[in-house]
Amino acid sequence: MITTLASKCTAAGAAGDSGARRTAFAAPIITPLVDLFSTWFERVRERRQLHTLDDHILKDIGLTRADVEYEVQKHFWMR
């Protein structure tokens, strides 16, 4: 019997081997990107929440309205 590349690929795919390789290859790329996007979304959410606080609460936590405005004006990728 002659073994071809196509039959080897089909056999490997049927055994589930190629899926594991794709996952192992994609994980180092995907995981940091998901973490990065999560951080960005968290920053946006926190800055919006900070912006909704009234001056009395801001005074309690040691911030001024100017501090909040400065923070809210930052882009989502900025710390």
N, C-alpha and C positions, 0 to 999 in steps of 0.2 A: 504494500500500500504506500502511495506517495503522499507525504505530508506537506501541505502547503501552508504558507503564512496565514492565509484566510482561515484554514481549519484550526490552526493553533490559536488564533485570536478568538475564534468562536468557542473553542474548548475552554480557554481561559475566562472568557466572559460568562460562560455557562457555570463555571466553578465559582464565580463571584470574585475572582482574582483582580480583574481590572477595576472594579469599583473600589476596592481597598486601596489600590495604587492611586486612583484619582483623589480619594479622600485624603490620603497621606500627603499628596502633592498640594492639594488645595488648602489644607488646614493651616500651614504656616503663612499663607497669604490672606485667607479669609478672616481668621481669628483676630489679627491685629486691626484689620479694617473695621470689623464689627465693634471692637473695643473703641476705636477712634470715633466712629459715628455715635456710639453710645455716650461718649464723653461730650461730644459737641451738643447733642440733644439735651443732655443733663445741664450743661452750661446755659443754654437758651432758656430752659425751664426755670432754673434757679434765678436767673437775672430777671425774668418776667415776674416771678414771685416776689423778689426783692423790691421791684418797682411798685408793687401794689401795697407795700407796707406804709402805714401812716407815720408821720413825724415822731409821734410819741413812742412807737415801737422802735423806730430807728435810733432814737436817743437812748433807749434802754440797751440796745446792742452796740452802742458806741459809734454809730454812723450818722452822717449828715445827709441831707437831700442831695447835696453836691457829690458826695461819695457815691451815692446810688446812681445818679445821672451819669457819672463817669463810667461806672461799671456797666450800665445798661447800654451805653453807646459803643462798647467794644463789639467787635465781630465775634462770631461763635467760635472761631478757631483760636482766639486770643485768650491767654490765661488772665 
